[in-house]
Amino acid sequence: MGQPPSFTATRPLLKHRRCTALLKRFSYVRRFFPELDGRTLRVGLTRAASGMAVPGGDEIWFNPNHVSHHTIAHELVHLLQGKGDVPTGERSCDIFSLARHWTLNDTQPYYVRVPKEFFDGDGRFRPPYARVVFEVAVRAIELRGSGVRNYIQYFERALRGLKKGLPVETAVPPGAVGP
């Protein structure tokens, strides 16, 4: 994958009892973002949300008590949004983070709708669904790349269809290129 991920932790984060666990998770997720190679990210502490990032910036903050792989990926996608590599918006950010790698799909996304049956009682993906959601998100982004603008609608429809046992192809939105 390119050079090793580069980041520094803020002093408050370094003092937090869960700093090591957070940085270990961050390192794992960060390696799936080669577009950020060559940039040193500053990782800090927040209690205002699970995670925060300024699009296009180099600073990112997490709540070590409420962080998941998905949260980290979601915030890293915000950094890409600021560079113009990813469409703006929270729902778009969710789709692009879900399509990054299936192992990063550990908890319920924040803004796109995913059937509740895909999660356990703690809001974590049931084992087979992390990969399925990844595959549907990748397809949604492919559709967007071919000019389809309602790719988020496709993503949500496809997952609802899967819940009902329908093939993913039935969720192709009007105006979309065939699957």
C-alpha positions as a printed Julia matrix, in Angstrom:
179×3 Matrix{Float64}:
   0.0     0.0     0.0
   2.45    2.99   -0.13
   4.43    4.43    2.71
   3.54    3.77    6.33
   0.72    5.96    7.64
   1.96    9.07    9.36
   0.17   10.7    12.27
   0.79   12.41   15.58
  -1.39   12.3    18.66
  -2.25   15.41   20.65
  -1.14   15.67   24.26
  -4.68   15.25   25.69
  -5.17   12.09   23.64
  -1.8    10.7    24.76
  -2.97   11.06   28.36
  -6.25    9.22   27.8
  -6.45    5.68   29.18
  -7.73    4.33   25.85
  -5.17    6.12   23.7
  -3.26    2.98   22.73
  -6.4     1.13   21.66
  -7.63    4.12   19.64
  -4.31    4.62   17.86
  -4.13    0.91   17.06
  -7.59    1.09   15.46
  -6.68    4.32   13.69
  -3.51    2.75   12.26
  -5.49   -0.21   10.95
  -8.13    1.95    9.23
  -5.65    4.56    7.97
  -3.85    2.0     5.82
  -6.96    1.72    3.62
  -6.61    5.4     2.66
  -3.56    5.6     0.37
  -4.81    8.97   -0.91
  -3.65   10.4     2.41
  -0.08    9.09    2.04
   2.46   11.84    2.42
   0.28   13.75    4.86
   0.84   13.74    8.59
  -2.51   13.69   10.33
  -2.95   15.09   13.8
  -5.21   12.84   15.89
  -6.93   14.43   18.85
  -9.53   13.89   21.53
 -13.17   15.0    21.53
 -16.14   14.25   23.7
 -18.62   16.2    21.53
 -19.13   13.3    19.08
 -17.73    9.89   18.18
 -15.49   11.62   15.65
 -14.94   14.93   13.9
 -12.84   16.14   10.98
 -12.51   19.32    8.98
 -12.87   18.44    5.28
  -9.54   18.95    3.57
  -7.7    19.47    6.83
  -5.09   17.39    8.58
  -6.73   17.2    12.01
  -9.15   14.55   13.14
 -10.65   13.99   16.59
 -12.19   10.93   18.21
 -13.95    9.99   21.39
 -11.91    6.96   22.53
 -14.93    5.7    24.48
 -17.16    5.59   21.36
 -14.95    4.87   18.38
 -15.31    2.15   15.76
 -13.59    1.31   12.5
 -16.55    2.83   10.69
 -16.27    6.08   12.67
 -12.59    6.4    11.79
 -13.2     5.6     8.11
 -16.1     8.06    8.0
 -13.92   10.87    9.37
 -11.05   10.04    7.01
 -13.48   10.26    4.09
 -14.3    13.8     5.28
 -10.63   14.65    4.77
 -10.92   13.34    1.2
 -14.08   15.37    0.64
 -12.13   18.55    1.3
  -9.66   17.59   -1.44
 -12.54   17.06   -3.87
 -11.87   13.31   -4.13
 -15.3    12.4    -2.73
 -18.67   14.17   -3.13
 -19.66   16.34   -0.19
 -22.35   15.45    2.33
 -22.74   13.09    5.25
 -24.71   10.43    3.36
 -22.1    10.36    0.62
 -19.43   10.12    3.31
 -21.15    7.04    4.74
 -21.35    5.32    1.33
 -17.7     6.0     0.54
 -16.57    4.8     3.98
 -18.69    1.62    3.73
 -17.07    0.92    0.34
 -13.5     1.31    1.6
 -13.06   -2.25    2.94
 -15.55   -4.71    4.4
 -13.55   -5.15    7.63
 -14.18   -1.49    8.44
 -17.94   -2.07    8.48
 -18.27   -2.91   12.14
 -21.04   -0.6    13.37
 -24.19    1.01   12.06
 -23.52    3.96    9.73
 -24.68    7.37   10.85
 -26.57    8.8     7.89
 -27.58    6.16    5.32
 -30.38    3.73    6.07
 -29.43    0.11    6.57
 -32.07   -2.43    7.64
 -32.01   -3.0    11.38
 -31.93   -6.77   10.77
 -28.33   -6.35    9.59
 -27.23   -5.49   13.15
 -27.07   -7.22   16.5
 -28.49   -5.71   19.68
 -25.37   -3.55   20.16
 -25.56   -1.9    16.73
 -22.75   -4.02   15.29
 -23.05   -5.68   11.89
 -24.04   -9.32   11.98
 -21.14  -11.26   10.38
 -22.4   -11.81    6.82
 -23.75   -8.3     6.36
 -20.52   -6.3     6.66
 -19.31   -7.77    3.38
 -22.7    -7.47    1.67
 -22.99   -3.78    2.6
 -19.45   -3.24    1.32
 -20.31   -4.84   -2.03
 -23.49   -2.79   -2.44
 -21.63    0.42   -1.51
 -18.92   -0.35   -4.1
 -21.63   -0.9    -6.73
 -23.31    2.38   -5.76
 -20.03    4.25   -6.25
 -19.52    2.52   -9.62
 -22.99    3.71  -10.67
 -22.09    7.24   -9.58
 -18.92    7.02  -11.66
 -21.0     6.15  -14.71
 -23.12    9.27  -14.25
 -25.9     8.06  -11.96
 -26.59   10.76   -9.36
 -29.07    8.85   -7.19
 -26.49    6.26   -6.13
 -27.39    6.72   -2.45
 -30.99    5.85   -3.23
 -29.72    2.77   -5.09
 -27.68    1.74   -2.04
 -30.62    2.01    0.36
 -33.06    0.29   -2.04
 -30.65   -2.55   -2.71
 -30.24   -3.24    1.01
 -34.01   -3.13    1.58
 -34.39   -5.58   -1.31
 -31.77   -7.91    0.14
 -33.64   -7.88    3.43
 -36.69   -9.1     1.5
 -34.66  -11.72   -0.36
 -34.68   -9.89   -3.7
 -31.6    -9.73   -5.96
 -29.59   -6.5    -5.8
 -30.37   -5.78   -9.48
 -33.98   -4.97   -8.59
 -32.8    -1.82   -6.8
 -31.27   -0.05   -9.81
 -32.71    3.48   -9.76
 -34.42    5.1   -12.74
 -31.86    6.38  -15.23
 -29.15    4.03  -13.99
 -27.04    1.93  -16.26
 -27.93   -1.74  -15.84
 -26.04   -3.75  -13.19
